[in-house]
């Protein structure tokens, strides 16, 4: 039996003893509305008779009087008055989803120290304390305000609840509260809880949205990981398509790339010198910490993509490649995280800042980038990755493909086994290891690397929904599993790929925080680097964006879950519009932290902040991360196509294929046909824009054009032809 609070203890009896205000039947579900005095309840009755109650309004220390009830088609408006103020509850059913929005206008300034949760499972007989359920997913921190659960006693069914936290922004701004950690709870009192006011009261006389909830019901109970993941992704898409999506900002990424090149070239704070070779520092003006192999390669790999796209030699690339061999450590016959000749400068302030201590994912990450460079023909990279790979495999065998957090590189002694008691080590490392092995398999054609990839991938099967340790590595794992499925045709790998993507999409912020410092930039569809990270991070977001772009390309000949053809391209569209705000030059100075953990912040420098917070917390607390400087070099080659020397084509969806022929180019998009993306023709030279754009052979008209730019909206799944 569960314990309950007074706000729920009598709820079922209150509902049973109240009259039905109105009733609606949508598909196989019946919705009954009750005014129980202190609450307005919407009771959903499942096809087999099970019930779930949703508290659409709470009168606080008062009672409701019904002032008005309007019905029009599938929309209902219920107006309630109390001694404290007036409420309007608007209910509709977009795409058969229960949607209720509640606004409250206070009669006097009010402190609201408590509000009860808004979901209660009901029973046919008995009491809610005896119900049982399984919460599959719930909000953590600033992530989406969602809750996905199954009610197992009585066997009622499942529901997916989504609180649109964008709508709460005005309330949070007025009361100086936060929308994070608002959706969750303890069984049976679950759902959304209005943030408690502690500093500023809710002003009188203004209508504030205090709930904007969407509910999807299902009569099934979900237990298997694959089923939970598939339904989660499908439900998320259904909600996404009825949400109001924020504006898309366009940023001139080729121009940003030039600013980054200039600042990396001329700013001494980004570099360390050793033995006549320059190395990038991890953070701006951090002159104490030795150079890291991951840092060099996190910038070099996208920079080489940009070099190929621009067809111009980049001197910084040559400098970085020249310094790579010095990371090879003869004590282990593998490249090291830290520059071996400067390890004596490690300050031992953290576990990983001790000599010969490895953070598991760091071993594989630089080698992935080396393998990518090797596949493009770089011989320095090829030698380093092939000279290191046997050590990497030895470590994998020693840990039986289940890596701890920290270990000693020479003895493989474990220093830290788990991220938290019972949580396991770095759970997604088997996936990033598999990704590395597949890259080396492509490079060498040696079957043993494919076998290694499979052995590691199978270790992910027992983790359920807990694969994600670090988002970029989970994204690489998703791509590796898709490739394994294409090679072996084993459905296990496709299912595990979906599990990885579910881990990513439950770690996103699917709302726009428009209060506090969050109102200074678009943060819709942000992804957090770790499950418990309080901020989003530039470098991890770039790599997730790049990995999911590649996933779409790899999936072009696979029948992937249709929901992914909505979520992946839409994430990419918003990432391209959003991640430029990591540059401090794009943000007001007052939202930048005065105290910095590492190095210093130079607001006018085109090096991204590591950390962006929404809400009331200042950003840049960790520092300006030089290893995130590859951002524009990753974006430009993926989203821009050069037309001779005079024009650029920009598309903010993943480009699955392109074919230039004479004076035309054909571009393939394979997203959701019901969604749209942006195509821009951008003038560079003296020639006028004189082009025709066809979508599936139909001539399109630009929605905006001037001498320098023509802009079009195109379908997310289409063949685009541009003629000049």
C-alpha positions, 0 to 999 in steps of 0.5 A: 500500500502507498501512502497518500497526501490529504489532497488525494486521499478523498479524491476518488470518493469526491469524484464518485459523489459528484455529478458529471458536468459533461461527457465526451467520447473520443475514439474508444475513450470516454472523458467525464468532467467533475467539479468536486469543490476544490478540483476540476477533474477530467476522468478518462475511462479506458475501453475495459473500464479502467479509469485515470483522473487528471486534475485540470484545476485546483482551487487552493484554499477555496472552492469552485463555483461553475461560472460558465460552460461552453461547448463547440464541436470538440472544444469545451471551455469551463470557467470557474470562480473561487474567492482567490480568483478565476480559472478558465479550463479549455479542453480540446482533442487535437488528433484525438489527444486529450489537451487541457489548458488552464489559466488563472487570474488572481484577485490579489497578489498570491504566494502559492507554496504548494500545488498537488500533482495532477494525475491519479489512477482510480480503481473500480472498487477500493482506494488509490493507495492500493494501485500500482504502476510502472513509470517508464520515463519522467522529467529530470531537471530542465528536460521535457515535461513528460511522464510515460507510465503503465498502471498495472494494478488494476490493469488499466493501461498506459498513458503518455503525459506531456506538459508544454512548459513553454506555456509556463514561461510567463508564470515563471518570469513573474514569480521567479520560479523554474519549470524544471523537475515539475513532472514526476512524483511518487505513485500514486500521486504523479504528473505536473506540480505547479512551481511553488512561489518563494521569492515573488508572488503571482501578480493580481489581475493578469491571466497566467497559464498554469497548465498546458497538458497533452495526454495519450492513452493506450489500453496496453501495458508495456513491459519490454524495452523494445515496445516501450521505446517504440511507443515512446517515440511514436507518442512523442511525434504525435505530441510534437505535431500538435505543439506550436513550434517556435521560430527558426533563426537563420545564422550565417554559418560560413561567416561564423566559420571565418570568424572562428578561423580568425580567432583560432589563428590569432588568439594565443589563449587557445594554444599551448606550445611544446617542443616547437609544436602548437596544441589546442587547449581544452579551455580558453586561457587555461595554460596549466592543463596539458594538451589532450588528444581528444581536444585536437581531434574534436576540432581537427575532424570537422575542420578537415570536412570544412577544408574539403568543402571549401577546397582551401588549405587550412594551416591550422589543420596542418599544425594539428596533424603535426602534433598528433604523433606526440600523443602516442605513448610507448608505455601502452602502445596507444595514444594517450589522453594527455600529451605524455611529455607534459603529464607531470603538469597534471594537478591531480585535482580530479581522478582523470587528472592523474597520470595514466588514469583513463576515463573510459570513453576518452580512450575511444573518442580520439581514435574514432576521429583518427579513423575518420581522418584515415578513411579520408586518406590521412596517413598520419592518422592511419598509422596512429589508429592501427598502432593503437587498436590492439591496446584498445581491444585488450582493454575491451577483453579485460573488462568483458566489454563492460567498462568502468568509469576510471581505470589505470592504463598500464595495470587496468586496475579499476579506480571507479567502477560505477557512475552511482551505486547500482548504476553501472559504469559508462553504459554506452561505451560498448556502443562507441567501441562498436562504432570505432571497430566498424570504422577500423573494419572499413579501413582494413576490411579485417573481419576481426573488427566486425566481430569485436563490434558485434560482441560489444553491441550485444552487451547493450541488450541487458541495459534496458532504457539505461544505455545513455551515459554521454549523449554524443557517444550514445548517438554514435552507438545508435549509428553503429547499431544501424550499420551492424543491422545493415551488415548482419540483418539481425533485428536485435541491432535495429532494436538496440539502435532505437533504444539508444535514440530513445535515450537521446530523445528522453534527454531533450528539452522539447519546449522553449524556456522564455523566462529568466536568461532563457528568453535571450536565445532559442533553446527548443529541442536542446539535448543534454550531454548527460542524464543528470547534466544541469546544462546543455554543452556545445561540443556534445550537441555538435557531435549528436547533430553530426551523428544523427545527420549521418544516421539519416544518410545510413538509414536511406535504404532501411525501413526505420521507424516512421517516428524517427523520420520526424524526430531526427530531421526536426532535431537537426533543423533546430540544432542548426538554428540554435547552437550558434547561441553558444557563442558569447557574442550572440548573448547579452553580457548580463547572462554570462557568469562572472566566475569561471571554473577553467580559464576565462571568458572573452565575450567577443571571441568566437569560441563557444561556451561549454555550458548554456543554462536556461532559466535564472542561472548564468551561462559560461560557468565552466568556461569557453571550450576550445574543443567545441570550436569545430561547430561551424566546420561541422555545420557548413559541409552538411547544410550548404552546397556551393553553386559555382563560386557565386551562390550557396544553397542552404537546407536545414534538413539532413541532405540524404543525397545530391547530384549535380548535372550541368546547370542543375542540382537534385537534392534528396530529403527523406524526412516527414512529408508533413513537416517542412524545412527551409531552403535558401539561395544565397548570393556570394558574387556579382551575379543576380539570383536567377534560379528555378526551384522544383519540389517533386517536379512542381515549380515553387515560389519563394516566400521571401526574396531580395537581391541577396537571398531567395527563401523557400519552404520545402517538404521534409520528404521530397526531391528538390531540383534547383536550376540556374 
